[in-house]
Amino acid sequence: MSELREHAGRRYAIQSLYAGPDDAWTIELSEAVPAPAAWAGIPNTMSHRPGAAFLAAFVPDEDPTLEPTVHIHSHDEHVIPYEIMRWFMEQVTEQVERCRAAYAQQKLEAVE
């Protein structure tokens, strides 16, 4: 799943995916890049897509004792506007809450 947002003339993307080997959800923040020209003829296709991630949050969903972490993936300096960082962290917070609620539900069902 990916979401796009424009801020001050620049486009940003958040992409969420499950990293099986890490047993964690990954939420990535990147600048959005133009979609390939070949996509132009496809109905309901986005004009931009996520680029290379420069921030990635890992939210473990199998072990509640592991803390979510944010990793910086960049060789260059990136300036992240406050509103974009808030948007990213809101997405991370929502994923943490979903994972913790699911784990609590599983624990409750195991007791019953």
Biopython code that builds the backbone (N, CA, C, O; Angstrom):
import numpy as np
from Bio.PDB.StructureBuilder import StructureBuilder

atoms = [
    (1, "MET", "N", (0.840, -1.168, 0.000)),
    (1, "MET", "CA", (0.000, 0.000, 0.000)),
    (1, "MET", "C", (0.892, 1.242, 0.000)),
    (1, "MET", "O", (1.907, 1.280, 0.696)),
    (2, "SER", "N", (0.519, 2.240, -0.768)),
    (2, "SER", "CA", (1.280, 3.482, -0.745)),
    (2, "SER", "C", (0.323, 4.672, -0.778)),
    (2, "SER", "O", (-0.771, 4.607, -1.338)),
    (3, "GLU", "N", (0.778, 5.759, -0.156)),
    (3, "GLU", "CA", (0.031, 7.009, -0.139)),
    (3, "GLU", "C", (0.969, 8.116, -0.586)),
    (3, "GLU", "O", (2.170, 8.081, -0.321)),
    (4, "LEU", "N", (0.402, 9.092, -1.264)),
    (4, "LEU", "CA", (1.183, 10.236, -1.727)),
    (4, "LEU", "C", (0.655, 11.503, -1.086)),
    (4, "LEU", "O", (-0.535, 11.618, -0.791)),
    (5, "ARG", "N", (1.559, 12.458, -0.874)),
    (5, "ARG", "CA", (1.176, 13.755, -0.331)),
    (5, "ARG", "C", (2.104, 14.806, -0.920)),
    (5, "ARG", "O", (3.304, 14.581, -1.077)),
    (6, "GLU", "N", (1.530, 15.949, -1.239)),
    (6, "GLU", "CA", (2.333, 17.062, -1.754)),
    (6, "GLU", "C", (2.493, 18.100, -0.651)),
    (6, "GLU", "O", (1.558, 18.380, 0.099)),
    (7, "HIS", "N", (3.687, 18.661, -0.568)),
    (7, "HIS", "CA", (3.966, 19.710, 0.414)),
    (7, "HIS", "C", (4.989, 20.669, -0.189)),
    (7, "HIS", "O", (6.077, 20.256, -0.591)),
    (8, "ALA", "N", (4.635, 21.934, -0.248)),
    (8, "ALA", "CA", (5.524, 22.986, -0.750)),
    (8, "ALA", "C", (6.096, 22.638, -2.129)),
    (8, "ALA", "O", (7.277, 22.860, -2.395)),
    (9, "GLY", "N", (5.249, 22.095, -2.993)),
    (9, "GLY", "CA", (5.658, 21.802, -4.365)),
    (9, "GLY", "C", (6.419, 20.498, -4.555)),
    (9, "GLY", "O", (6.817, 20.184, -5.677)),
    (10, "ARG", "N", (6.629, 19.735, -3.497)),
    (10, "ARG", "CA", (7.315, 18.442, -3.605)),
    (10, "ARG", "C", (6.346, 17.342, -3.228)),
    (10, "ARG", "O", (5.456, 17.529, -2.397)),
    (11, "ARG", "N", (6.533, 16.199, -3.849)),
    (11, "ARG", "CA", (5.671, 15.051, -3.554)),
    (11, "ARG", "C", (6.434, 14.032, -2.724)),
    (11, "ARG", "O", (7.608, 13.755, -2.968)),
    (12, "TYR", "N", (5.738, 13.483, -1.736)),
    (12, "TYR", "CA", (6.308, 12.475, -0.846)),
    (12, "TYR", "C", (5.411, 11.246, -0.893)),
    (12, "TYR", "O", (4.226, 11.334, -1.215)),
    (13, "ALA", "N", (5.998, 10.097, -0.564)),
    (13, "ALA", "CA", (5.246, 8.846, -0.566)),
    (13, "ALA", "C", (5.543, 8.074, 0.707)),
    (13, "ALA", "O", (6.664, 8.076, 1.216)),
    (14, "ILE", "N", (4.510, 7.416, 1.201)),
    (14, "ILE", "CA", (4.664, 6.451, 2.279)),
    (14, "ILE", "C", (4.207, 5.115, 1.722)),
    (14, "ILE", "O", (3.130, 4.992, 1.138)),
    (15, "GLN", "N", (5.041, 4.138, 1.918)),
    (15, "GLN", "CA", (4.742, 2.781, 1.451)),
    (15, "GLN", "C", (4.834, 1.839, 2.639)),
    (15, "GLN", "O", (5.796, 1.892, 3.405)),
    (16, "SER", "N", (3.841, 0.979, 2.795)),
    (16, "SER", "CA", (3.824, -0.010, 3.869)),
    (16, "SER", "C", (3.905, -1.399, 3.267)),
    (16, "SER", "O", (3.220, -1.714, 2.294)),
    (17, "LEU", "N", (4.759, -2.229, 3.868)),
    (17, "LEU", "CA", (4.877, -3.614, 3.408)),
    (17, "LEU", "C", (5.315, -4.488, 4.563)),
    (17, "LEU", "O", (5.848, -4.003, 5.560)),
    (18, "TYR", "N", (5.084, -5.781, 4.417)),
    (18, "TYR", "CA", (5.466, -6.709, 5.478)),
    (18, "TYR", "C", (6.814, -7.323, 5.138)),
    (18, "TYR", "O", (7.004, -7.867, 4.050)),
    (19, "ALA", "N", (7.750, -7.232, 6.080)),
    (19, "ALA", "CA", (9.077, -7.820, 5.915)),
    (19, "ALA", "C", (9.081, -9.156, 6.654)),
    (19, "ALA", "O", (9.375, -9.205, 7.849)),
    (20, "GLY", "N", (8.762, -10.220, 5.960)),
    (20, "GLY", "CA", (8.654, -11.550, 6.551)),
    (20, "GLY", "C", (9.866, -12.000, 7.343)),
    (20, "GLY", "O", (9.716, -12.470, 8.471)),
    (21, "PRO", "N", (11.063, -11.872, 6.789)),
    (21, "PRO", "CA", (12.237, -12.331, 7.544)),
    (21, "PRO", "C", (12.423, -11.596, 8.878)),
    (21, "PRO", "O", (12.986, -12.155, 9.820)),
    (22, "ASP", "N", (11.957, -10.362, 8.960)),
    (22, "ASP", "CA", (12.093, -9.576, 10.186)),
    (22, "ASP", "C", (10.870, -9.692, 11.100)),
    (22, "ASP", "O", (10.879, -9.171, 12.215)),
    (23, "ASP", "N", (9.811, -10.378, 10.628)),
    (23, "ASP", "CA", (8.549, -10.430, 11.366)),
    (23, "ASP", "C", (8.125, -9.032, 11.783)),
    (23, "ASP", "O", (7.802, -8.788, 12.946)),
    (24, "ALA", "N", (8.130, -8.115, 10.817)),
    (24, "ALA", "CA", (7.804, -6.719, 11.123)),
    (24, "ALA", "C", (7.169, -6.040, 9.914)),
    (24, "ALA", "O", (7.435, -6.391, 8.764)),
    (25, "TRP", "N", (6.339, -5.077, 10.207)),
    (25, "TRP", "CA", (5.824, -4.189, 9.177)),
    (25, "TRP", "C", (6.859, -3.104, 8.948)),
    (25, "TRP", "O", (7.492, -2.626, 9.889)),
    (26, "THR", "N", (7.024, -2.725, 7.706)),
    (26, "THR", "CA", (7.945, -1.661, 7.343)),
    (26, "THR", "C", (7.138, -0.520, 6.746)),
    (26, "THR", "O", (6.344, -0.725, 5.828)),
    (27, "ILE", "N", (7.343, 0.670, 7.265)),
    (27, "ILE", "CA", (6.717, 1.874, 6.726)),
    (27, "ILE", "C", (7.858, 2.740, 6.223)),
    (27, "ILE", "O", (8.737, 3.129, 6.992)),
    (28, "GLU", "N", (7.842, 3.041, 4.923)),
    (28, "GLU", "CA", (8.945, 3.781, 4.296)),
    (28, "GLU", "C", (8.484, 5.153, 3.837)),
    (28, "GLU", "O", (7.380, 5.307, 3.316)),
    (29, "LEU", "N", (9.337, 6.146, 4.033)),
    (29, "LEU", "CA", (9.098, 7.502, 3.542)),
    (29, "LEU", "C", (10.104, 7.802, 2.447)),
    (29, "LEU", "O", (11.301, 7.559, 2.600)),
    (30, "SER", "N", (9.598, 8.337, 1.332)),
    (30, "SER", "CA", (10.473, 8.702, 0.221)),
    (30, "SER", "C", (9.883, 9.907, -0.497)),
    (30, "SER", "O", (8.751, 10.315, -0.239)),
    (31, "GLU", "N", (10.671, 10.463, -1.396)),
    (31, "GLU", "CA", (10.102, 11.433, -2.326)),
    (31, "GLU", "C", (9.437, 10.623, -3.429)),
    (31, "GLU", "O", (9.952, 9.590, -3.856)),
    (32, "ALA", "N", (8.306, 11.098, -3.877)),
    (32, "ALA", "CA", (7.616, 10.407, -4.963)),
    (32, "ALA", "C", (8.306, 10.741, -6.280)),
    (32, "ALA", "O", (8.792, 11.855, -6.480)),
    (33, "VAL", "N", (8.338, 9.771, -7.160)),
    (33, "VAL", "CA", (8.955, 9.954, -8.484)),
    (33, "VAL", "C", (7.889, 9.726, -9.548)),
    (33, "VAL", "O", (6.916, 9.011, -9.308)),
    (34, "PRO", "N", (8.065, 10.326, -10.717)),
    (34, "PRO", "CA", (7.078, 10.117, -11.773)),
    (34, "PRO", "C", (6.946, 8.639, -12.128)),
    (34, "PRO", "O", (7.932, 7.903, -12.176)),
    (35, "ALA", "N", (5.729, 8.232, -12.372)),
    (35, "ALA", "CA", (5.467, 6.859, -12.798)),
    (35, "ALA", "C", (6.039, 6.666, -14.204)),
    (35, "ALA", "O", (6.174, 7.633, -14.954)),
    (36, "PRO", "N", (6.373, 5.434, -14.561)),
    (36, "PRO", "CA", (6.888, 5.181, -15.912)),
    (36, "PRO", "C", (5.889, 5.624, -16.985)),
    (36, "PRO", "O", (4.677, 5.527, -16.793)),
    (37, "ALA", "N", (6.397, 6.099, -18.088)),
    (37, "ALA", "CA", (5.543, 6.559, -19.191)),
    (37, "ALA", "C", (4.606, 5.451, -19.673)),
    (37, "ALA", "O", (3.507, 5.733, -20.152)),
    (38, "ALA", "N", (5.030, 4.206, -19.550)),
    (38, "ALA", "CA", (4.209, 3.078, -19.995)),
    (38, "ALA", "C", (2.912, 2.962, -19.197)),
    (38, "ALA", "O", (1.958, 2.337, -19.660)),
    (39, "TRP", "N", (2.865, 3.551, -18.010)),
    (39, "TRP", "CA", (1.660, 3.496, -17.196)),
    (39, "TRP", "C", (0.599, 4.493, -17.647)),
    (39, "TRP", "O", (-0.544, 4.422, -17.197)),
    (40, "ALA", "N", (0.961, 5.417, -18.526)),
    (40, "ALA", "CA", (0.066, 6.518, -18.911)),
    (40, "ALA", "C", (-1.269, 6.033, -19.463)),
    (40, "ALA", "O", (-2.294, 6.673, -19.226)),
    (41, "GLY", "N", (-1.282, 4.937, -20.180)),
    (41, "GLY", "CA", (-2.517, 4.448, -20.780)),
    (41, "GLY", "C", (-3.368, 3.586, -19.871)),
    (41, "GLY", "O", (-4.443, 3.148, -20.280)),
    (42, "ILE", "N", (-2.932, 3.332, -18.674)),
    (42, "ILE", "CA", (-3.666, 2.469, -17.747)),
    (42, "ILE", "C", (-4.640, 3.321, -16.939)),
    (42, "ILE", "O", (-4.219, 4.265, -16.271)),
    (43, "PRO", "N", (-5.935, 3.002, -16.988)),
    (43, "PRO", "CA", (-6.913, 3.793, -16.237)),
    (43, "PRO", "C", (-6.662, 3.749, -14.729)),
    (43, "PRO", "O", (-6.212, 2.736, -14.193)),
    (44, "ASN", "N", (-6.957, 4.851, -14.060)),
    (44, "ASN", "CA", (-6.856, 4.980, -12.598)),
    (44, "ASN", "C", (-5.449, 4.728, -12.057)),
    (44, "ASN", "O", (-5.297, 4.321, -10.905)),
    (45, "THR", "N", (-4.432, 4.960, -12.862)),
    (45, "THR", "CA", (-3.053, 4.775, -12.423)),
    (45, "THR", "C", (-2.518, 6.093, -11.891)),
    (45, "THR", "O", (-2.804, 7.158, -12.437)),
    (46, "MET", "N", (-1.737, 6.012, -10.819)),
    (46, "MET", "CA", (-1.157, 7.214, -10.222)),
    (46, "MET", "C", (-0.078, 7.790, -11.138)),
    (46, "MET", "O", (0.596, 7.055, -11.861)),
    (47, "SER", "N", (0.073, 9.097, -11.097)),
    (47, "SER", "CA", (1.093, 9.756, -11.916)),
    (47, "SER", "C", (2.476, 9.679, -11.266)),
    (47, "SER", "O", (3.491, 9.891, -11.929)),
    (48, "HIS", "N", (2.509, 9.375, -9.966)),
    (48, "HIS", "CA", (3.769, 9.247, -9.231)),
    (48, "HIS", "C", (3.742, 7.977, -8.401)),
    (48, "HIS", "O", (2.680, 7.425, -8.112)),
    (49, "ARG", "N", (4.921, 7.530, -8.026)),
    (49, "ARG", "CA", (5.043, 6.326, -7.197)),
    (49, "ARG", "C", (6.155, 6.548, -6.184)),
    (49, "ARG", "O", (6.934, 7.492, -6.323)),
    (50, "PRO", "N", (6.244, 5.693, -5.163)),
    (50, "PRO", "CA", (7.318, 5.877, -4.177)),
    (50, "PRO", "C", (8.695, 5.751, -4.813)),
    (50, "PRO", "O", (8.913, 4.907, -5.682)),
    (51, "GLY", "N", (9.613, 6.591, -4.377)),
    (51, "GLY", "CA", (10.999, 6.506, -4.818)),
    (51, "GLY", "C", (11.798, 5.702, -3.803)),
    (51, "GLY", "O", (11.242, 4.920, -3.032)),
    (52, "ALA", "N", (13.097, 5.905, -3.815)),
    (52, "ALA", "CA", (13.967, 5.211, -2.856)),
    (52, "ALA", "C", (13.714, 5.766, -1.455)),
    (52, "ALA", "O", (13.740, 6.979, -1.246)),
    (53, "ALA", "N", (13.472, 4.880, -0.510)),
    (53, "ALA", "CA", (13.153, 5.290, 0.859)),
    (53, "ALA", "C", (14.362, 5.916, 1.538)),
    (53, "ALA", "O", (15.483, 5.427, 1.405)),
    (54, "PHE", "N", (14.124, 7.010, 2.274)),
    (54, "PHE", "CA", (15.193, 7.589, 3.069)),
    (54, "PHE", "C", (14.916, 7.460, 4.563)),
    (54, "PHE", "O", (15.810, 7.688, 5.378)),
    (55, "LEU", "N", (13.693, 7.099, 4.930)),
    (55, "LEU", "CA", (13.354, 6.747, 6.312)),
    (55, "LEU", "C", (12.540, 5.464, 6.268)),
    (55, "LEU", "O", (11.677, 5.301, 5.406)),
    (56, "ALA", "N", (12.812, 4.560, 7.189)),
    (56, "ALA", "CA", (12.036, 3.328, 7.284)),
    (56, "ALA", "C", (11.808, 3.005, 8.748)),
    (56, "ALA", "O", (12.747, 2.970, 9.543)),
    (57, "ALA", "N", (10.557, 2.769, 9.093)),
    (57, "ALA", "CA", (10.216, 2.342, 10.449)),
    (57, "ALA", "C", (9.900, 0.858, 10.398)),
    (57, "ALA", "O", (9.189, 0.392, 9.508)),
    (58, "PHE", "N", (10.435, 0.121, 11.362)),
    (58, "PHE", "CA", (10.167, -1.309, 11.473)),
    (58, "PHE", "C", (9.329, -1.528, 12.724)),
    (58, "PHE", "O", (9.731, -1.159, 13.827)),
    (59, "VAL", "N", (8.152, -2.138, 12.537)),
    (59, "VAL", "CA", (7.215, -2.361, 13.628)),
    (59, "VAL", "C", (7.036, -3.869, 13.791)),
    (59, "VAL", "O", (6.297, -4.487, 13.026)),
    (60, "PRO", "N", (7.710, -4.475, 14.789)),
    (60, "PRO", "CA", (7.588, -5.924, 15.005)),
    (60, "PRO", "C", (6.146, -6.299, 15.358)),
    (60, "PRO", "O", (5.479, -5.595, 16.116)),
    (61, "ASP", "N", (5.680, -7.406, 14.805)),
    (61, "ASP", "CA", (4.315, -7.827, 15.125)),
    (61, "ASP", "C", (4.256, -9.224, 15.737)),
    (61, "ASP", "O", (3.165, -9.710, 16.035)),
    (62, "GLU", "N", (5.374, -9.869, 15.928)),
    (62, "GLU", "CA", (5.392, -11.207, 16.519)),
    (62, "GLU", "C", (5.853, -11.196, 17.968)),
    (62, "GLU", "O", (5.460, -12.065, 18.746)),
    (63, "ASP", "N", (6.667, -10.240, 18.339)),
    (63, "ASP", "CA", (7.240, -10.186, 19.682)),
    (63, "ASP", "C", (6.995, -8.798, 20.273)),
    (63, "ASP", "O", (7.654, -7.838, 19.875)),
    (64, "PRO", "N", (6.052, -8.677, 21.220)),
    (64, "PRO", "CA", (5.720, -7.365, 21.767)),
    (64, "PRO", "C", (6.842, -6.751, 22.608)),
    (64, "PRO", "O", (6.764, -5.573, 22.958)),
    (65, "THR", "N", (7.866, -7.510, 22.934)),
    (65, "THR", "CA", (8.971, -6.941, 23.706)),
    (65, "THR", "C", (9.942, -6.173, 22.815)),
    (65, "THR", "O", (10.762, -5.401, 23.313)),
    (66, "LEU", "N", (9.857, -6.377, 21.510)),
    (66, "LEU", "CA", (10.724, -5.634, 20.587)),
    (66, "LEU", "C", (10.113, -4.266, 20.307)),
    (66, "LEU", "O", (8.920, -4.158, 20.027)),
    (67, "GLU", "N", (10.926, -3.237, 20.382)),
    (67, "GLU", "CA", (10.447, -1.879, 20.138)),
    (67, "GLU", "C", (10.479, -1.554, 18.649)),
    (67, "GLU", "O", (11.355, -2.019, 17.921)),
    (68, "PRO", "N", (9.508, -0.746, 18.204)),
    (68, "PRO", "CA", (9.603, -0.221, 16.839)),
    (68, "PRO", "C", (10.849, 0.659, 16.724)),
    (68, "PRO", "O", (11.250, 1.303, 17.693)),
    (69, "THR", "N", (11.447, 0.684, 15.557)),
    (69, "THR", "CA", (12.642, 1.492, 15.332)),
    (69, "THR", "C", (12.503, 2.259, 14.023)),
    (69, "THR", "O", (11.769, 1.844, 13.126)),
    (70, "VAL", "N", (13.207, 3.371, 13.921)),
    (70, "VAL", "CA", (13.250, 4.157, 12.690)),
    (70, "VAL", "C", (14.690, 4.158, 12.206)),
    (70, "VAL", "O", (15.613, 4.457, 12.963)),
    (71, "HIS", "N", (14.868, 3.821, 10.937)),
    (71, "HIS", "CA", (16.200, 3.747, 10.335)),
    (71, "HIS", "C", (16.317, 4.823, 9.259)),
    (71, "HIS", "O", (15.367, 5.079, 8.519)),
    (72, "ILE", "N", (17.476, 5.443, 9.179)),
    (72, "ILE", "CA", (17.746, 6.450, 8.153)),
    (72, "ILE", "C", (18.549, 5.779, 7.053)),
    (72, "ILE", "O", (19.617, 5.218, 7.299)),
    (73, "HIS", "N", (18.020, 5.845, 5.829)),
    (73, "HIS", "CA", (18.675, 5.232, 4.678)),
    (73, "HIS", "C", (19.006, 6.332, 3.671)),
    (73, "HIS", "O", (18.211, 6.614, 2.775)),
    (74, "SER", "N", (20.151, 6.938, 3.814)),
    (74, "SER", "CA", (20.460, 8.021, 2.901)),
    (74, "SER", "C", (21.955, 8.297, 2.869)),
    (74, "SER", "O", (22.628, 8.314, 3.899)),
    (75, "HIS", "N", (22.449, 8.510, 1.670)),
    (75, "HIS", "CA", (23.830, 8.945, 1.517)),
    (75, "HIS", "C", (23.879, 10.469, 1.406)),
    (75, "HIS", "O", (24.917, 11.090, 1.638)),
    (76, "ASP", "N", (22.746, 11.052, 1.049)),
    (76, "ASP", "CA", (22.634, 12.499, 0.904)),
    (76, "ASP", "C", (21.791, 13.059, 2.048)),
    (76, "ASP", "O", (21.053, 12.334, 2.715)),
    (77, "GLU", "N", (21.917, 14.340, 2.250)),
    (77, "GLU", "CA", (21.088, 14.996, 3.251)),
    (77, "GLU", "C", (19.684, 15.199, 2.687)),
    (77, "GLU", "O", (19.523, 15.629, 1.545)),
    (78, "HIS", "N", (18.684, 14.892, 3.482)),
    (78, "HIS", "CA", (17.293, 15.130, 3.111)),
    (78, "HIS", "C", (16.677, 16.051, 4.140)),
    (78, "HIS", "O", (16.797, 15.817, 5.343)),
    (79, "VAL", "N", (16.026, 17.082, 3.680)),
    (79, "VAL", "CA", (15.279, 17.963, 4.559)),
    (79, "VAL", "C", (13.836, 17.484, 4.520)),
    (79, "VAL", "O", (13.208, 17.432, 3.463)),
    (80, "ILE", "N", (13.329, 17.137, 5.691)),
    (80, "ILE", "CA", (11.965, 16.628, 5.767)),
    (80, "ILE", "C", (11.107, 17.684, 6.450)),
    (80, "ILE", "O", (11.333, 18.000, 7.618)),
    (81, "PRO", "N", (10.129, 18.231, 5.742)),
    (81, "PRO", "CA", (9.256, 19.228, 6.358)),
    (81, "PRO", "C", (8.520, 18.626, 7.564)),
    (81, "PRO", "O", (8.183, 17.442, 7.588)),
    (82, "TYR", "N", (8.289, 19.467, 8.538)),
    (82, "TYR", "CA", (7.630, 19.042, 9.774)),
    (82, "TYR", "C", (6.318, 18.308, 9.501)),
    (82, "TYR", "O", (6.080, 17.244, 10.072)),
    (83, "GLU", "N", (5.465, 18.859, 8.638)),
    (83, "GLU", "CA", (4.167, 18.236, 8.363)),
    (83, "GLU", "C", (4.323, 16.852, 7.733)),
    (83, "GLU", "O", (3.513, 15.963, 7.991)),
    (84, "ILE", "N", (5.345, 16.663, 6.919)),
    (84, "ILE", "CA", (5.590, 15.354, 6.305)),
    (84, "ILE", "C", (6.091, 14.375, 7.365)),
    (84, "ILE", "O", (5.696, 13.209, 7.367)),
    (85, "MET", "N", (6.953, 14.836, 8.260)),
    (85, "MET", "CA", (7.430, 13.968, 9.331)),
    (85, "MET", "C", (6.287, 13.565, 10.254)),
    (85, "MET", "O", (6.214, 12.414, 10.686)),
    (86, "ARG", "N", (5.401, 14.497, 10.558)),
    (86, "ARG", "CA", (4.220, 14.175, 11.375)),
    (86, "ARG", "C", (3.360, 13.130, 10.680)),
    (86, "ARG", "O", (2.904, 12.180, 11.317)),
    (87, "TRP", "N", (3.134, 13.295, 9.388)),
    (87, "TRP", "CA", (2.342, 12.341, 8.606)),
    (87, "TRP", "C", (2.976, 10.951, 8.682)),
    (87, "TRP", "O", (2.284, 9.958, 8.908)),
    (88, "PHE", "N", (4.291, 10.888, 8.492)),
    (88, "PHE", "CA", (5.005, 9.613, 8.562)),
    (88, "PHE", "C", (4.851, 8.992, 9.950)),
    (88, "PHE", "O", (4.517, 7.813, 10.068)),
    (89, "MET", "N", (5.090, 9.767, 10.983)),
    (89, "MET", "CA", (5.025, 9.228, 12.346)),
    (89, "MET", "C", (3.594, 8.836, 12.734)),
    (89, "MET", "O", (3.406, 7.911, 13.524)),
    (90, "GLU", "N", (2.598, 9.517, 12.198)),
    (90, "GLU", "CA", (1.209, 9.106, 12.433)),
    (90, "GLU", "C", (0.963, 7.720, 11.833)),
    (90, "GLU", "O", (0.297, 6.882, 12.441)),
    (91, "GLN", "N", (1.504, 7.488, 10.636)),
    (91, "GLN", "CA", (1.362, 6.174, 10.002)),
    (91, "GLN", "C", (2.064, 5.099, 10.829)),
    (91, "GLN", "O", (1.541, 3.997, 10.998)),
    (92, "VAL", "N", (3.242, 5.423, 11.338)),
    (92, "VAL", "CA", (3.990, 4.477, 12.174)),
    (92, "VAL", "C", (3.207, 4.191, 13.456)),
    (92, "VAL", "O", (3.070, 3.034, 13.852)),
    (93, "THR", "N", (2.699, 5.226, 14.096)),
    (93, "THR", "CA", (1.931, 5.069, 15.333)),
    (93, "THR", "C", (0.707, 4.192, 15.112)),
    (93, "THR", "O", (0.412, 3.322, 15.932)),
    (94, "GLU", "N", (-0.002, 4.410, 14.024)),
    (94, "GLU", "CA", (-1.186, 3.589, 13.726)),
    (94, "GLU", "C", (-0.798, 2.123, 13.558)),
    (94, "GLU", "O", (-1.518, 1.237, 14.020)),
    (95, "GLN", "N", (0.336, 1.856, 12.900)),
    (95, "GLN", "CA", (0.771, 0.477, 12.713)),
    (95, "GLN", "C", (1.172, -0.155, 14.037)),
    (95, "GLN", "O", (0.861, -1.321, 14.280)),
    (96, "VAL", "N", (1.859, 0.595, 14.898)),
    (96, "VAL", "CA", (2.224, 0.088, 16.229)),
    (96, "VAL", "C", (0.956, -0.289, 16.990)),
    (96, "VAL", "O", (0.890, -1.363, 17.588)),
    (97, "GLU", "N", (-0.042, 0.577, 16.973)),
    (97, "GLU", "CA", (-1.285, 0.306, 17.693)),
    (97, "GLU", "C", (-1.997, -0.917, 17.137)),
    (97, "GLU", "O", (-2.529, -1.716, 17.908)),
    (98, "ARG", "N", (-2.022, -1.085, 15.805)),
    (98, "ARG", "CA", (-2.656, -2.268, 15.201)),
    (98, "ARG", "C", (-1.937, -3.548, 15.619)),
    (98, "ARG", "O", (-2.574, -4.541, 15.968)),
    (99, "CYS", "N", (-0.607, -3.515, 15.581)),
    (99, "CYS", "CA", (0.169, -4.706, 15.940)),
    (99, "CYS", "C", (-0.021, -5.066, 17.411)),
    (99, "CYS", "O", (-0.179, -6.240, 17.747)),
    (100, "ARG", "N", (-0.007, -4.081, 18.274)),
    (100, "ARG", "CA", (-0.179, -4.350, 19.705)),
    (100, "ARG", "C", (-1.584, -4.842, 20.013)),
    (100, "ARG", "O", (-1.759, -5.722, 20.856)),
    (101, "ALA", "N", (-2.582, -4.289, 19.346)),
    (101, "ALA", "CA", (-3.958, -4.749, 19.555)),
    (101, "ALA", "C", (-4.122, -6.188, 19.066)),
    (101, "ALA", "O", (-4.782, -6.993, 19.722)),
    (102, "ALA", "N", (-3.531, -6.511, 17.932)),
    (102, "ALA", "CA", (-3.620, -7.878, 17.400)),
    (102, "ALA", "C", (-2.927, -8.859, 18.329)),
    (102, "ALA", "O", (-3.431, -9.957, 18.565)),
    (103, "TYR", "N", (-1.766, -8.465, 18.860)),
    (103, "TYR", "CA", (-1.046, -9.347, 19.781)),
    (103, "TYR", "C", (-1.855, -9.555, 21.056)),
    (103, "TYR", "O", (-1.935, -10.677, 21.555)),
    (104, "ALA", "N", (-2.450, -8.504, 21.586)),
    (104, "ALA", "CA", (-3.262, -8.612, 22.799)),
    (104, "ALA", "C", (-4.467, -9.512, 22.556)),
    (104, "ALA", "O", (-4.844, -10.297, 23.426)),
    (105, "GLN", "N", (-5.067, -9.399, 21.384)),
    (105, "GLN", "CA", (-6.215, -10.236, 21.035)),
    (105, "GLN", "C", (-5.800, -11.705, 20.948)),
    (105, "GLN", "O", (-6.514, -12.579, 21.438)),
    (106, "GLN", "N", (-4.664, -11.978, 20.335)),
    (106, "GLN", "CA", (-4.163, -13.357, 20.234)),
    (106, "GLN", "C", (-3.899, -13.928, 21.624)),
    (106, "GLN", "O", (-4.223, -15.084, 21.896)),
    (107, "LYS", "N", (-3.320, -13.128, 22.489)),
    (107, "LYS", "CA", (-3.023, -13.569, 23.848)),
    (107, "LYS", "C", (-4.309, -13.876, 24.599)),
    (107, "LYS", "O", (-4.385, -14.864, 25.330)),
    (108, "LEU", "N", (-5.326, -13.027, 24.421)),
    (108, "LEU", "CA", (-6.607, -13.228, 25.069)),
    (108, "LEU", "C", (-7.269, -14.502, 24.562)),
    (108, "LEU", "O", (-7.817, -15.271, 25.352)),
    (109, "GLU", "N", (-7.224, -14.731, 23.264)),
    (109, "GLU", "CA", (-7.839, -15.935, 22.679)),
    (109, "GLU", "C", (-7.108, -17.202, 23.136)),
    (109, "GLU", "O", (-7.728, -18.255, 23.287)),
    (110, "ALA", "N", (-5.795, -17.102, 23.355)),
    (110, "ALA", "CA", (-5.034, -18.262, 23.813)),
    (110, "ALA", "C", (-5.417, -18.645, 25.246)),
    (110, "ALA", "O", (-5.363, -19.819, 25.610)),
    (111, "VAL", "N", (-5.804, -17.657, 26.055)),
    (111, "VAL", "CA", (-6.202, -17.907, 27.440)),
    (111, "VAL", "C", (-7.574, -18.566, 27.497)),
    (111, "VAL", "O", (-7.834, -19.403, 28.362)),
    (112, "GLU", "N", (-8.447, -18.187, 26.576)),
    (112, "GLU", "CA", (-9.827, -18.693, 26.564)),
    (112, "GLU", "C", (-9.878, -20.090, 26.118)),
    (112, "GLU", "O", (-10.959, -20.675, 26.047)),
]
sb = StructureBuilder()
sb.init_structure("model")
sb.init_model(0)
sb.init_chain("A")
sb.init_seg("    ")
for serial, (resi, resn, name, xyz) in enumerate(atoms, 1):
    if name == "N":
        sb.init_residue(resn, " ", resi, " ")
    sb.init_atom(name, np.array(xyz, "f"), 0.0, 1.0, " ", f" {name:<3s}", serial, name[0])
structure = sb.get_structure()
